[in-house]
């Protein structure tokens, strides 16, 4: 039986009182500042740093990217039907794995990546 690890293991950032999660630096949400430039009075979507000057001299707004990141706990994943989970032994560490057969990318936690002493290698696209 695998022991559950505490949420603070391997983290060096303080717990944010706004999000109750760890992140570096001052919490810009709590400070009411722009996530892009750190200034007050506007949101990141309205930040002037989102614009570039085109050859016509007019400011062109950079196209926004839309992405989603989802987080799931080991307990939730094992209780959810349709998820494929497993435990693997990687570089001397027991690792809980959530397989997403429809994903285009694989993600590992920062904590685990910091424990691996090998350098990641990019693979050619199949």
Backbone as XML, in Angstrom:
<?xml version="1.0"?>
<chain id="A" units="angstrom">
  <residue number="1" name="UNK">
    <atom name="N" x="0.848" y="-1.181" z="0.000"/>
    <atom name="CA" x="0.000" y="0.000" z="0.000"/>
    <atom name="C" x="0.891" y="1.241" z="0.000"/>
  </residue>
  <residue number="2" name="UNK">
    <atom name="N" x="0.579" y="2.167" z="-0.871"/>
    <atom name="CA" x="1.384" y="3.374" z="-1.013"/>
    <atom name="C" x="0.915" y="4.439" z="-0.038"/>
  </residue>
  <residue number="3" name="UNK">
    <atom name="N" x="1.852" y="5.065" z="0.645"/>
    <atom name="CA" x="1.528" y="6.135" z="1.570"/>
    <atom name="C" x="1.174" y="7.395" z="0.791"/>
  </residue>
  <residue number="4" name="UNK">
    <atom name="N" x="0.196" y="8.141" z="1.272"/>
    <atom name="CA" x="-0.175" y="9.407" z="0.645"/>
    <atom name="C" x="0.804" y="10.483" z="1.093"/>
  </residue>
  <residue number="5" name="UNK">
    <atom name="N" x="1.257" y="11.279" z="0.163"/>
    <atom name="CA" x="2.218" y="12.329" z="0.486"/>
    <atom name="C" x="1.492" y="13.628" z="0.786"/>
  </residue>
  <residue number="6" name="UNK">
    <atom name="N" x="2.055" y="14.415" z="1.666"/>
    <atom name="CA" x="1.467" y="15.700" z="2.027"/>
    <atom name="C" x="1.548" y="16.685" z="0.882"/>
  </residue>
  <residue number="7" name="UNK">
    <atom name="N" x="0.607" y="17.640" z="0.807"/>
    <atom name="CA" x="0.577" y="18.588" z="-0.298"/>
    <atom name="C" x="1.758" y="19.547" z="-0.311"/>
  </residue>
  <residue number="8" name="UNK">
    <atom name="N" x="2.453" y="19.692" z="0.818"/>
    <atom name="CA" x="3.551" y="20.648" z="0.850"/>
    <atom name="C" x="4.891" y="20.015" z="0.509"/>
  </residue>
  <residue number="9" name="UNK">
    <atom name="N" x="4.931" y="18.697" z="0.308"/>
    <atom name="CA" x="6.200" y="18.031" z="0.055"/>
    <atom name="C" x="6.832" y="18.526" z="-1.243"/>
  </residue>
  <residue number="10" name="UNK">
    <atom name="N" x="8.038" y="19.048" z="-1.165"/>
    <atom name="CA" x="8.755" y="19.468" z="-2.352"/>
    <atom name="C" x="8.452" y="20.883" z="-2.812"/>
  </residue>
  <residue number="11" name="UNK">
    <atom name="N" x="7.528" y="21.573" z="-2.168"/>
    <atom name="CA" x="7.178" y="22.927" z="-2.583"/>
    <atom name="C" x="8.031" y="23.937" z="-1.832"/>
  </residue>
  <residue number="12" name="UNK">
    <atom name="N" x="8.362" y="25.034" z="-2.492"/>
    <atom name="CA" x="9.116" y="26.081" z="-1.824"/>
    <atom name="C" x="8.337" y="27.390" z="-1.760"/>
  </residue>
  <residue number="13" name="UNK">
    <atom name="N" x="7.187" y="27.468" z="-2.414"/>
    <atom name="CA" x="6.395" y="28.694" z="-2.432"/>
    <atom name="C" x="5.396" y="28.695" z="-1.282"/>
  </residue>
  <residue number="14" name="UNK">
    <atom name="N" x="5.084" y="29.884" z="-0.745"/>
    <atom name="CA" x="4.092" y="29.952" z="0.336"/>
    <atom name="C" x="2.682" y="29.708" z="-0.200"/>
  </residue>
  <residue number="15" name="UNK">
    <atom name="N" x="1.774" y="29.332" z="0.693"/>
    <atom name="CA" x="0.383" y="29.119" z="0.311"/>
    <atom name="C" x="-0.277" y="30.480" z="0.145"/>
  </residue>
  <residue number="16" name="UNK">
    <atom name="N" x="-0.905" y="30.706" z="-1.007"/>
    <atom name="CA" x="-1.604" y="31.958" z="-1.296"/>
    <atom name="C" x="-2.890" y="31.989" z="-0.472"/>
  </residue>
  <residue number="17" name="UNK">
    <atom name="N" x="-3.137" y="33.097" z="0.220"/>
    <atom name="CA" x="-4.344" y="33.206" z="1.037"/>
    <atom name="C" x="-5.590" y="33.424" z="0.189"/>
  </residue>
  <residue number="18" name="UNK">
    <atom name="N" x="-5.426" y="33.838" z="-1.072"/>
    <atom name="CA" x="-6.563" y="34.036" z="-1.971"/>
    <atom name="C" x="-6.982" y="32.722" z="-2.616"/>
  </residue>
  <residue number="19" name="UNK">
    <atom name="N" x="-6.020" y="32.013" z="-3.202"/>
    <atom name="CA" x="-6.313" y="30.779" z="-3.937"/>
    <atom name="C" x="-6.157" y="29.513" z="-3.098"/>
  </residue>
  <residue number="20" name="UNK">
    <atom name="N" x="-5.502" y="29.637" z="-1.944"/>
    <atom name="CA" x="-5.187" y="28.493" z="-1.090"/>
    <atom name="C" x="-4.350" y="27.453" z="-1.832"/>
  </residue>
  <residue number="21" name="UNK">
    <atom name="N" x="-3.520" y="27.932" z="-2.747"/>
    <atom name="CA" x="-2.581" y="27.110" z="-3.509"/>
    <atom name="C" x="-1.218" y="27.810" z="-3.441"/>
  </residue>
  <residue number="22" name="UNK">
    <atom name="N" x="-0.181" y="27.103" z="-3.802"/>
    <atom name="CA" x="1.163" y="27.673" z="-3.789"/>
    <atom name="C" x="1.493" y="28.269" z="-5.152"/>
  </residue>
  <residue number="23" name="UNK">
    <atom name="N" x="2.063" y="29.467" z="-5.156"/>
    <atom name="CA" x="2.554" y="30.065" z="-6.396"/>
    <atom name="C" x="3.625" y="31.087" z="-6.053"/>
  </residue>
  <residue number="24" name="UNK">
    <atom name="N" x="4.506" y="31.380" z="-7.020"/>
    <atom name="CA" x="5.582" y="32.328" z="-6.735"/>
    <atom name="C" x="5.086" y="33.768" z="-6.731"/>
  </residue>
  <residue number="25" name="UNK">
    <atom name="N" x="5.796" y="34.615" z="-6.028"/>
    <atom name="CA" x="5.537" y="36.048" z="-6.055"/>
    <atom name="C" x="4.258" y="36.463" z="-5.347"/>
  </residue>
  <residue number="26" name="UNK">
    <atom name="N" x="4.003" y="37.781" z="-5.430"/>
    <atom name="CA" x="2.799" y="38.351" z="-4.838"/>
    <atom name="C" x="1.576" y="37.905" z="-5.636"/>
  </residue>
  <residue number="27" name="UNK">
    <atom name="N" x="0.464" y="37.676" z="-4.961"/>
    <atom name="CA" x="-0.770" y="37.290" z="-5.647"/>
    <atom name="C" x="-1.368" y="38.526" z="-6.303"/>
  </residue>
  <residue number="28" name="UNK">
    <atom name="N" x="-1.349" y="38.546" z="-7.618"/>
    <atom name="CA" x="-1.872" y="39.704" z="-8.344"/>
    <atom name="C" x="-3.389" y="39.793" z="-8.251"/>
  </residue>
  <residue number="29" name="UNK">
    <atom name="N" x="-4.054" y="38.675" z="-8.052"/>
    <atom name="CA" x="-5.507" y="38.698" z="-7.874"/>
    <atom name="C" x="-5.847" y="39.445" z="-6.594"/>
  </residue>
  <residue number="30" name="UNK">
    <atom name="N" x="-5.156" y="39.109" z="-5.512"/>
    <atom name="CA" x="-5.414" y="39.758" z="-4.227"/>
    <atom name="C" x="-5.021" y="41.232" z="-4.269"/>
  </residue>
  <residue number="31" name="UNK">
    <atom name="N" x="-3.952" y="41.541" z="-5.000"/>
    <atom name="CA" x="-3.485" y="42.926" z="-5.091"/>
    <atom name="C" x="-4.315" y="43.740" z="-6.078"/>
  </residue>
  <residue number="32" name="UNK">
    <atom name="N" x="-5.122" y="43.075" z="-6.906"/>
    <atom name="CA" x="-5.949" y="43.770" z="-7.887"/>
    <atom name="C" x="-5.147" y="44.332" z="-9.047"/>
  </residue>
  <residue number="33" name="UNK">
    <atom name="N" x="-4.053" y="43.660" z="-9.389"/>
    <atom name="CA" x="-3.208" y="44.147" z="-10.480"/>
    <atom name="C" x="-3.308" y="43.235" z="-11.697"/>
  </residue>
  <residue number="34" name="UNK">
    <atom name="N" x="-2.910" y="43.766" z="-12.845"/>
    <atom name="CA" x="-2.925" y="43.029" z="-14.109"/>
    <atom name="C" x="-1.972" y="41.841" z="-14.022"/>
  </residue>
  <residue number="35" name="UNK">
    <atom name="N" x="-2.406" y="40.677" z="-14.490"/>
    <atom name="CA" x="-1.571" y="39.484" z="-14.460"/>
    <atom name="C" x="-0.407" y="39.585" z="-15.443"/>
  </residue>
  <residue number="36" name="UNK">
    <atom name="N" x="-0.498" y="40.462" z="-16.439"/>
    <atom name="CA" x="0.554" y="40.585" z="-17.449"/>
    <atom name="C" x="1.634" y="41.585" z="-17.037"/>
  </residue>
  <residue number="37" name="UNK">
    <atom name="N" x="1.229" y="42.810" z="-16.661"/>
    <atom name="CA" x="2.218" y="43.863" z="-16.397"/>
    <atom name="C" x="2.344" y="44.224" z="-14.923"/>
  </residue>
  <residue number="38" name="UNK">
    <atom name="N" x="1.384" y="43.802" z="-14.095"/>
    <atom name="CA" x="1.446" y="44.080" z="-12.669"/>
    <atom name="C" x="0.900" y="45.437" z="-12.254"/>
  </residue>
  <residue number="39" name="UNK">
    <atom name="N" x="0.366" y="46.215" z="-13.200"/>
    <atom name="CA" x="-0.179" y="47.530" z="-12.873"/>
    <atom name="C" x="-1.661" y="47.421" z="-12.521"/>
  </residue>
  <residue number="40" name="UNK">
    <atom name="N" x="-2.158" y="48.420" z="-11.797"/>
    <atom name="CA" x="-3.567" y="48.443" z="-11.421"/>
    <atom name="C" x="-4.376" y="49.190" z="-12.473"/>
  </residue>
  <residue number="41" name="UNK">
    <atom name="N" x="-5.697" y="49.015" z="-12.426"/>
    <atom name="CA" x="-6.591" y="49.784" z="-13.286"/>
    <atom name="C" x="-7.091" y="49.061" z="-14.516"/>
  </residue>
  <residue number="42" name="UNK">
    <atom name="N" x="-6.601" y="47.864" z="-14.775"/>
    <atom name="CA" x="-7.084" y="47.107" z="-15.932"/>
    <atom name="C" x="-6.820" y="45.620" z="-15.722"/>
  </residue>
  <residue number="43" name="UNK">
    <atom name="N" x="-7.472" y="44.814" z="-16.549"/>
    <atom name="CA" x="-7.276" y="43.369" z="-16.527"/>
    <atom name="C" x="-6.284" y="42.973" z="-17.610"/>
  </residue>
  <residue number="44" name="UNK">
    <atom name="N" x="-5.786" y="41.746" z="-17.536"/>
    <atom name="CA" x="-4.815" y="41.267" z="-18.517"/>
    <atom name="C" x="-5.348" y="41.364" z="-19.944"/>
  </residue>
  <residue number="45" name="UNK">
    <atom name="N" x="-6.635" y="41.064" z="-20.153"/>
    <atom name="CA" x="-7.204" y="41.098" z="-21.503"/>
    <atom name="C" x="-7.196" y="42.501" z="-22.100"/>
  </residue>
  <residue number="46" name="UNK">
    <atom name="N" x="-7.160" y="43.535" z="-21.241"/>
    <atom name="CA" x="-7.144" y="44.923" z="-21.700"/>
    <atom name="C" x="-5.760" y="45.565" z="-21.600"/>
  </residue>
  <residue number="47" name="UNK">
    <atom name="N" x="-4.742" y="44.774" z="-21.287"/>
    <atom name="CA" x="-3.396" y="45.303" z="-21.061"/>
    <atom name="C" x="-2.792" y="45.850" z="-22.353"/>
  </residue>
  <residue number="48" name="UNK">
    <atom name="N" x="-2.156" y="47.008" z="-22.249"/>
    <atom name="CA" x="-1.520" y="47.627" z="-23.414"/>
    <atom name="C" x="-0.336" y="46.807" z="-23.907"/>
  </residue>
  <residue number="49" name="UNK">
    <atom name="N" x="0.210" y="45.953" z="-23.066"/>
    <atom name="CA" x="1.324" y="45.105" z="-23.491"/>
    <atom name="C" x="0.854" y="43.985" z="-24.416"/>
  </residue>
  <residue number="50" name="UNK">
    <atom name="N" x="-0.454" y="43.848" z="-24.621"/>
    <atom name="CA" x="-1.001" y="42.851" z="-25.545"/>
    <atom name="C" x="-0.999" y="43.347" z="-26.982"/>
  </residue>
  <residue number="51" name="UNK">
    <atom name="N" x="-0.581" y="44.569" z="-27.212"/>
    <atom name="CA" x="-0.637" y="45.120" z="-28.560"/>
    <atom name="C" x="0.756" y="45.280" z="-29.138"/>
  </residue>
  <residue number="52" name="UNK">
    <atom name="N" x="0.839" y="45.229" z="-30.456"/>
    <atom name="CA" x="2.082" y="45.478" z="-31.174"/>
    <atom name="C" x="1.799" y="46.535" z="-32.221"/>
  </residue>
  <residue number="53" name="UNK">
    <atom name="N" x="2.806" y="47.207" z="-32.674"/>
    <atom name="CA" x="2.627" y="48.224" z="-33.707"/>
    <atom name="C" x="2.894" y="47.575" z="-35.054"/>
  </residue>
  <residue number="54" name="UNK">
    <atom name="N" x="1.924" y="47.690" z="-35.963"/>
    <atom name="CA" x="2.068" y="47.098" z="-37.292"/>
    <atom name="C" x="2.858" y="48.037" z="-38.194"/>
  </residue>
  <residue number="55" name="UNK">
    <atom name="N" x="3.126" y="47.594" z="-39.407"/>
    <atom name="CA" x="3.876" y="48.415" z="-40.357"/>
    <atom name="C" x="3.114" y="49.673" z="-40.726"/>
  </residue>
  <residue number="56" name="UNK">
    <atom name="N" x="1.797" y="49.681" z="-40.537"/>
    <atom name="CA" x="1.010" y="50.876" z="-40.841"/>
    <atom name="C" x="1.061" y="51.893" z="-39.704"/>
  </residue>
  <residue number="57" name="UNK">
    <atom name="N" x="1.706" y="51.530" z="-38.597"/>
    <atom name="CA" x="1.794" y="52.434" z="-37.458"/>
    <atom name="C" x="0.623" y="52.301" z="-36.511"/>
  </residue>
  <residue number="58" name="UNK">
    <atom name="N" x="-0.363" y="51.495" z="-36.849"/>
    <atom name="CA" x="-1.540" y="51.283" z="-36.010"/>
    <atom name="C" x="-1.250" y="50.147" z="-35.027"/>
  </residue>
  <residue number="59" name="UNK">
    <atom name="N" x="-1.853" y="50.232" z="-33.866"/>
    <atom name="CA" x="-1.682" y="49.167" z="-32.881"/>
    <atom name="C" x="-2.598" y="48.005" z="-33.239"/>
  </residue>
  <residue number="60" name="UNK">
    <atom name="N" x="-2.016" y="46.848" z="-33.358"/>
    <atom name="CA" x="-2.783" y="45.629" z="-33.627"/>
    <atom name="C" x="-2.830" y="44.815" z="-32.349"/>
  </residue>
  <residue number="61" name="UNK">
    <atom name="N" x="-4.028" y="44.409" z="-31.964"/>
    <atom name="CA" x="-4.170" y="43.575" z="-30.779"/>
    <atom name="C" x="-3.695" y="42.167" z="-31.116"/>
  </residue>
  <residue number="62" name="UNK">
    <atom name="N" x="-2.847" y="41.604" z="-30.256"/>
    <atom name="CA" x="-2.370" y="40.243" z="-30.476"/>
    <atom name="C" x="-3.543" y="39.283" z="-30.339"/>
  </residue>
  <residue number="63" name="UNK">
    <atom name="N" x="-3.584" y="38.268" z="-31.178"/>
    <atom name="CA" x="-4.679" y="37.307" z="-31.046"/>
    <atom name="C" x="-4.559" y="36.547" z="-29.730"/>
  </residue>
  <residue number="64" name="UNK">
    <atom name="N" x="-5.681" y="36.384" z="-29.067"/>
    <atom name="CA" x="-5.677" y="35.675" z="-27.801"/>
    <atom name="C" x="-5.714" y="34.174" z="-28.012"/>
  </residue>
  <residue number="65" name="UNK">
    <atom name="N" x="-5.034" y="33.470" z="-27.165"/>
    <atom name="CA" x="-5.049" y="32.016" z="-27.217"/>
    <atom name="C" x="-6.024" y="31.516" z="-26.167"/>
  </residue>
  <residue number="66" name="UNK">
    <atom name="N" x="-6.703" y="30.460" z="-26.486"/>
    <atom name="CA" x="-7.645" y="29.879" z="-25.548"/>
    <atom name="C" x="-7.163" y="28.489" z="-25.176"/>
  </residue>
  <residue number="67" name="UNK">
    <atom name="N" x="-7.031" y="28.233" z="-23.916"/>
    <atom name="CA" x="-6.587" y="26.925" z="-23.473"/>
    <atom name="C" x="-7.257" y="26.567" z="-22.167"/>
  </residue>
  <residue number="68" name="UNK">
    <atom name="N" x="-7.252" y="25.314" z="-21.856"/>
    <atom name="CA" x="-7.851" y="24.844" z="-20.615"/>
    <atom name="C" x="-6.898" y="23.876" z="-19.939"/>
  </residue>
  <residue number="69" name="UNK">
    <atom name="N" x="-6.811" y="23.972" z="-18.645"/>
    <atom name="CA" x="-6.029" y="23.041" z="-17.852"/>
    <atom name="C" x="-6.958" y="22.498" z="-16.782"/>
  </residue>
  <residue number="70" name="UNK">
    <atom name="N" x="-6.961" y="21.204" z="-16.631"/>
    <atom name="CA" x="-7.802" y="20.572" z="-15.636"/>
    <atom name="C" x="-6.925" y="19.835" z="-14.642"/>
  </residue>
  <residue number="71" name="UNK">
    <atom name="N" x="-7.312" y="19.872" z="-13.387"/>
    <atom name="CA" x="-6.582" y="19.161" z="-12.346"/>
    <atom name="C" x="-7.493" y="18.094" z="-11.766"/>
  </residue>
  <residue number="72" name="UNK">
    <atom name="N" x="-6.916" y="16.963" z="-11.436"/>
    <atom name="CA" x="-7.684" y="15.861" z="-10.869"/>
    <atom name="C" x="-6.812" y="15.170" z="-9.831"/>
  </residue>
  <residue number="73" name="UNK">
    <atom name="N" x="-7.422" y="14.767" z="-8.742"/>
    <atom name="CA" x="-6.677" y="14.062" z="-7.707"/>
    <atom name="C" x="-6.661" y="12.571" z="-8.012"/>
  </residue>
  <residue number="74" name="UNK">
    <atom name="N" x="-5.720" y="11.870" z="-7.406"/>
    <atom name="CA" x="-5.634" y="10.422" z="-7.588"/>
    <atom name="C" x="-6.921" y="9.750" z="-7.125"/>
  </residue>
  <residue number="75" name="UNK">
    <atom name="N" x="-7.450" y="10.182" z="-5.984"/>
    <atom name="CA" x="-8.672" y="9.598" z="-5.442"/>
    <atom name="C" x="-9.844" y="9.784" z="-6.404"/>
  </residue>
  <residue number="76" name="UNK">
    <atom name="N" x="-10.003" y="10.999" z="-6.947"/>
    <atom name="CA" x="-11.091" y="11.283" z="-7.882"/>
    <atom name="C" x="-10.926" y="10.482" z="-9.172"/>
  </residue>
  <residue number="77" name="UNK">
    <atom name="N" x="-9.709" y="10.376" z="-9.664"/>
    <atom name="CA" x="-9.462" y="9.655" z="-10.921"/>
    <atom name="C" x="-9.794" y="8.176" z="-10.794"/>
  </residue>
  <residue number="78" name="UNK">
    <atom name="N" x="-9.441" y="7.579" z="-9.667"/>
    <atom name="CA" x="-9.701" y="6.151" z="-9.503"/>
    <atom name="C" x="-11.183" y="5.854" z="-9.304"/>
  </residue>
  <residue number="79" name="UNK">
    <atom name="N" x="-11.958" y="6.848" z="-8.858"/>
    <atom name="CA" x="-13.391" y="6.648" z="-8.654"/>
    <atom name="C" x="-14.229" y="7.051" z="-9.864"/>
  </residue>
  <residue number="80" name="UNK">
    <atom name="N" x="-13.607" y="7.632" z="-10.883"/>
    <atom name="CA" x="-14.326" y="8.095" z="-12.066"/>
    <atom name="C" x="-14.292" y="7.022" z="-13.140"/>
  </residue>
  <residue number="81" name="UNK">
    <atom name="N" x="-15.461" y="6.665" z="-13.654"/>
    <atom name="CA" x="-15.483" y="5.653" z="-14.705"/>
    <atom name="C" x="-14.948" y="6.255" z="-15.995"/>
  </residue>
  <residue number="82" name="UNK">
    <atom name="N" x="-14.278" y="5.439" z="-16.780"/>
    <atom name="CA" x="-13.751" y="5.903" z="-18.056"/>
    <atom name="C" x="-12.338" y="6.447" z="-17.982"/>
  </residue>
  <residue number="83" name="UNK">
    <atom name="N" x="-11.780" y="6.575" z="-16.786"/>
    <atom name="CA" x="-10.392" y="7.019" z="-16.692"/>
    <atom name="C" x="-9.478" y="5.812" z="-16.593"/>
  </residue>
  <residue number="84" name="UNK">
    <atom name="N" x="-8.321" y="5.943" z="-17.183"/>
    <atom name="CA" x="-7.328" y="4.877" z="-17.139"/>
    <atom name="C" x="-6.199" y="5.365" z="-16.248"/>
  </residue>
  <residue number="85" name="UNK">
    <atom name="N" x="-5.985" y="4.677" z="-15.147"/>
    <atom name="CA" x="-4.957" y="5.083" z="-14.200"/>
    <atom name="C" x="-4.000" y="3.932" z="-13.965"/>
  </residue>
  <residue number="86" name="UNK">
    <atom name="N" x="-2.874" y="4.260" z="-13.408"/>
    <atom name="CA" x="-1.901" y="3.231" z="-13.088"/>
    <atom name="C" x="-0.807" y="3.787" z="-12.211"/>
  </residue>
  <residue number="87" name="UNK">
    <atom name="N" x="0.013" y="2.903" z="-11.720"/>
    <atom name="CA" x="1.171" y="3.285" z="-10.934"/>
    <atom name="C" x="2.398" y="2.740" z="-11.637"/>
  </residue>
  <residue number="88" name="UNK">
    <atom name="N" x="3.345" y="3.613" z="-11.938"/>
    <atom name="CA" x="4.569" y="3.222" z="-12.625"/>
    <atom name="C" x="5.771" y="3.548" z="-11.758"/>
  </residue>
  <residue number="89" name="UNK">
    <atom name="N" x="6.858" y="2.869" z="-12.022"/>
    <atom name="CA" x="8.120" y="3.108" z="-11.350"/>
    <atom name="C" x="9.009" y="3.842" z="-12.344"/>
  </residue>
  <residue number="90" name="UNK">
    <atom name="N" x="9.258" y="5.149" z="-12.126"/>
    <atom name="CA" x="10.024" y="5.970" z="-13.064"/>
    <atom name="C" x="11.212" y="6.583" z="-12.335"/>
  </residue>
  <residue number="91" name="UNK">
    <atom name="N" x="12.415" y="6.284" z="-12.802"/>
    <atom name="CA" x="13.651" y="6.811" z="-12.219"/>
    <atom name="C" x="13.683" y="6.657" z="-10.700"/>
  </residue>
  <residue number="92" name="UNK">
    <atom name="N" x="13.282" y="5.498" z="-10.234"/>
    <atom name="CA" x="13.343" y="5.216" z="-8.810"/>
    <atom name="C" x="12.211" y="5.792" z="-7.983"/>
  </residue>
  <residue number="93" name="UNK">
    <atom name="N" x="11.186" y="6.327" z="-8.636"/>
    <atom name="CA" x="10.047" y="6.916" z="-7.925"/>
    <atom name="C" x="8.763" y="6.205" z="-8.331"/>
  </residue>
  <residue number="94" name="UNK">
    <atom name="N" x="7.912" y="5.927" z="-7.349"/>
    <atom name="CA" x="6.585" y="5.392" z="-7.634"/>
    <atom name="C" x="5.712" y="6.572" z="-8.042"/>
  </residue>
  <residue number="95" name="UNK">
    <atom name="N" x="5.121" y="6.500" z="-9.243"/>
    <atom name="CA" x="4.382" y="7.630" z="-9.801"/>
    <atom name="C" x="2.971" y="7.203" z="-10.170"/>
  </residue>
  <residue number="96" name="UNK">
    <atom name="N" x="1.966" y="7.968" z="-9.729"/>
    <atom name="CA" x="0.581" y="7.748" z="-10.133"/>
    <atom name="C" x="0.394" y="8.377" z="-11.503"/>
  </residue>
  <residue number="97" name="UNK">
    <atom name="N" x="-0.157" y="7.614" z="-12.441"/>
    <atom name="CA" x="-0.305" y="8.057" z="-13.827"/>
    <atom name="C" x="-1.783" y="8.088" z="-14.198"/>
  </residue>
  <residue number="98" name="UNK">
    <atom name="N" x="-2.186" y="9.156" z="-14.880"/>
    <atom name="CA" x="-3.517" y="9.264" z="-15.464"/>
    <atom name="C" x="-3.317" y="9.312" z="-16.969"/>
  </residue>
  <residue number="99" name="UNK">
    <atom name="N" x="-3.759" y="8.283" z="-17.663"/>
    <atom name="CA" x="-3.601" y="8.216" z="-19.113"/>
    <atom name="C" x="-4.770" y="8.922" z="-19.781"/>
  </residue>
  <residue number="100" name="UNK">
    <atom name="N" x="-4.476" y="9.833" z="-20.688"/>
    <atom name="CA" x="-5.497" y="10.513" z="-21.483"/>
    <atom name="C" x="-5.209" y="10.199" z="-22.938"/>
  </residue>
  <residue number="101" name="UNK">
    <atom name="N" x="-5.945" y="9.245" z="-23.483"/>
    <atom name="CA" x="-5.681" y="8.797" z="-24.852"/>
    <atom name="C" x="-6.039" y="9.836" z="-25.894"/>
  </residue>
  <residue number="102" name="UNK">
    <atom name="N" x="-6.788" y="10.861" z="-25.523"/>
    <atom name="CA" x="-7.152" y="11.899" z="-26.475"/>
    <atom name="C" x="-6.289" y="13.146" z="-26.383"/>
  </residue>
  <residue number="103" name="UNK">
    <atom name="N" x="-5.307" y="13.141" z="-25.494"/>
    <atom name="CA" x="-4.472" y="14.330" z="-25.297"/>
    <atom name="C" x="-3.375" y="14.416" z="-26.345"/>
  </residue>
  <residue number="104" name="UNK">
    <atom name="N" x="-3.018" y="15.640" z="-26.686"/>
    <atom name="CA" x="-1.917" y="15.852" z="-27.625"/>
    <atom name="C" x="-0.591" y="16.029" z="-26.902"/>
  </residue>
  <residue number="105" name="UNK">
    <atom name="N" x="-0.622" y="16.301" z="-25.603"/>
    <atom name="CA" x="0.588" y="16.497" z="-24.826"/>
    <atom name="C" x="0.485" y="15.729" z="-23.511"/>
  </residue>
  <residue number="106" name="UNK">
    <atom name="N" x="1.631" y="15.404" z="-22.951"/>
    <atom name="CA" x="1.687" y="14.793" z="-21.633"/>
    <atom name="C" x="2.266" y="15.808" z="-20.663"/>
  </residue>
  <residue number="107" name="UNK">
    <atom name="N" x="1.779" y="15.788" z="-19.439"/>
    <atom name="CA" x="2.189" y="16.767" z="-18.443"/>
    <atom name="C" x="2.644" y="16.022" z="-17.200"/>
  </residue>
  <residue number="108" name="UNK">
    <atom name="N" x="3.727" y="16.516" z="-16.592"/>
    <atom name="CA" x="4.164" y="15.976" z="-15.307"/>
    <atom name="C" x="4.214" y="17.127" z="-14.314"/>
  </residue>
  <residue number="109" name="UNK">
    <atom name="N" x="4.118" y="16.800" z="-13.051"/>
    <atom name="CA" x="4.130" y="17.848" z="-12.034"/>
    <atom name="C" x="5.525" y="18.446" z="-11.902"/>
  </residue>
  <residue number="110" name="UNK">
    <atom name="N" x="5.563" y="19.711" z="-11.496"/>
    <atom name="CA" x="6.825" y="20.403" z="-11.269"/>
    <atom name="C" x="7.634" y="19.691" z="-10.192"/>
  </residue>
  <residue number="111" name="UNK">
    <atom name="N" x="6.948" y="19.223" z="-9.152"/>
    <atom name="CA" x="7.628" y="18.548" z="-8.046"/>
    <atom name="C" x="8.326" y="17.295" z="-8.546"/>
  </residue>
  <residue number="112" name="UNK">
    <atom name="N" x="7.625" y="16.474" z="-9.347"/>
    <atom name="CA" x="8.244" y="15.257" z="-9.859"/>
    <atom name="C" x="9.395" y="15.596" z="-10.796"/>
  </residue>
  <residue number="113" name="UNK">
    <atom name="N" x="9.207" y="16.562" z="-11.680"/>
    <atom name="CA" x="10.259" y="16.947" z="-12.625"/>
    <atom name="C" x="11.512" y="17.406" z="-11.889"/>
  </residue>
  <residue number="114" name="UNK">
    <atom name="N" x="11.341" y="18.074" z="-10.761"/>
    <atom name="CA" x="12.507" y="18.548" z="-10.008"/>
    <atom name="C" x="13.256" y="17.399" z="-9.340"/>
  </residue>
  <residue number="115" name="UNK">
    <atom name="N" x="12.613" y="16.266" z="-9.170"/>
    <atom name="CA" x="13.254" y="15.110" z="-8.537"/>
    <atom name="C" x="13.987" y="14.225" z="-9.537"/>
  </residue>
  <residue number="116" name="UNK">
    <atom name="N" x="13.660" y="14.353" z="-10.804"/>
    <atom name="CA" x="14.287" y="13.526" z="-11.835"/>
    <atom name="C" x="15.614" y="14.164" z="-12.211"/>
  </residue>
  <residue number="117" name="UNK">
    <atom name="N" x="16.675" y="13.378" z="-12.208"/>
    <atom name="CA" x="18.007" y="13.931" z="-12.448"/>
    <atom name="C" x="18.440" y="13.845" z="-13.904"/>
  </residue>
  <residue number="118" name="UNK">
    <atom name="N" x="17.585" y="13.360" z="-14.773"/>
    <atom name="CA" x="17.926" y="13.268" z="-16.191"/>
    <atom name="C" x="17.382" y="14.480" z="-16.943"/>
  </residue>
  <residue number="119" name="UNK">
    <atom name="N" x="17.978" y="14.793" z="-18.073"/>
    <atom name="CA" x="17.518" y="15.917" z="-18.886"/>
    <atom name="C" x="16.463" y="15.429" z="-19.863"/>
  </residue>
  <residue number="120" name="UNK">
    <atom name="N" x="15.300" y="16.100" z="-19.932"/>
    <atom name="CA" x="14.255" y="15.682" z="-20.877"/>
    <atom name="C" x="14.744" y="15.809" z="-22.321"/>
  </residue>
  <residue number="121" name="UNK">
    <atom name="N" x="14.252" y="14.928" z="-23.174"/>
    <atom name="CA" x="14.602" y="14.936" z="-24.591"/>
    <atom name="C" x="13.334" y="15.048" z="-25.414"/>
  </residue>
  <residue number="122" name="UNK">
    <atom name="N" x="13.322" y="15.967" z="-26.379"/>
    <atom name="CA" x="12.175" y="16.096" z="-27.270"/>
    <atom name="C" x="12.175" y="14.947" z="-28.265"/>
  </residue>
  <residue number="123" name="UNK">
    <atom name="N" x="11.003" y="14.401" z="-28.519"/>
    <atom name="CA" x="10.858" y="13.317" z="-29.479"/>
    <atom name="C" x="10.260" y="13.851" z="-30.765"/>
  </residue>
  <residue number="124" name="UNK">
    <atom name="N" x="10.588" y="13.217" z="-31.886"/>
    <atom name="CA" x="9.989" y="13.599" z="-33.161"/>
    <atom name="C" x="8.510" y="13.279" z="-33.130"/>
  </residue>
  <residue number="125" name="UNK">
    <atom name="N" x="7.714" y="14.099" z="-33.850"/>
    <atom name="CA" x="6.279" y="13.833" z="-33.948"/>
    <atom name="C" x="6.061" y="12.580" z="-34.776"/>
  </residue>
  <residue number="126" name="UNK">
    <atom name="N" x="5.137" y="11.773" z="-34.364"/>
    <atom name="CA" x="4.831" y="10.525" z="-35.077"/>
    <atom name="C" x="3.822" y="10.802" z="-36.152"/>
  </residue>
</chain>
